[in-house]
């Protein structure tokens, strides 16, 4: 079942599945979160934007809250932690 079918109608209308972001580069995690109907951000919502915190270089997601597999309201925030790595260490190249 694709994400659109899982996220459609019924008692869970307005709820979306939280995707697995750990191991993805930050840009890929942001896209995956957006495609699932969520906003991916750093812990400091009032601080430097995520793009500014993870540029330049390749940054990979090391943790997320809420964890993958649960459900959240559409456009809820998923907070990620991340660290800088080399290109060869990422899974979404």
N, C-alpha and C positions, 0 to 999 in steps of 0.2 A: 504494500500500500504506500503510495507516495505522500509527501508532506501535505499537499492540498487536501487529499482525501481524509487524512487523519485529523486535519484541523477544521473540517467542515461540520457545521450544524449540530443539532441535538442538544443534550443537556450541557455539553461543553462548548456551546457557541461562544466565541470570543476567547477561548483557551487555545493555546498552541503548545506543541511539544518542544522541550528544550533540547537542542542538538548538542552533540559532543564537540566541544571546541578545543579541548586540551590536545596539544600536539600540532595544531594548525598555526600557520603564520598569523599575525594579528590582522592583516588585511583580509585573509581568507576567512578568519573567524568572524570578522565584522560582516562580510557578505553572507556567510551561512546564517548568522543571527538575523540579519535583515530578511533573508529569504524565508526564514521560519516565522517572521513577524515579531522579532525582538530587537532591542537596542543593546549593543555590546559596548561597554565602557570600562574605564579604570575605576578603582575604588573612590577616588576623589572627584566627585561629580562637579565640583566648583573649580577644580584645578585646570592644569594644562590639558587641552584636548588629547585624546588617545593618539591621533596622528602625530602630534608634536612630541609625545613621549616616546614614540617608537620610530623616530626618524633621526638620522639615517641608519641603515643597517637592516638586518633580518631579525625580527623578534618573534618568539614562539610562545603561545599560551601554555602556561604551566598549571593553572588552576582556574576554576570557574565556580560562581555561585549565582543561581542555583545549579546543582549538578545536572548532568545530562539525563534524559529519560523522563523527567518529571513534566508537569504541565504548568504553564504560567498564563496570565492574562496577556492578550495580544498587546504588543509594544511595551511590555514590562522590560526592566533593565536586567541584563546578565553582566555581572561584574567579573572581569578577568584579571589574572596576574600573569606576568609575562617576563621573559628574559631574552637577552640578545644572544644569538647563536650564529654559526656559519651556515651558508646555504645548504651544504651537504647533510646537515642534521635535521632538515625539515621533512615532513611527510607529504606536503601538498605542493610540491614543485611542479 
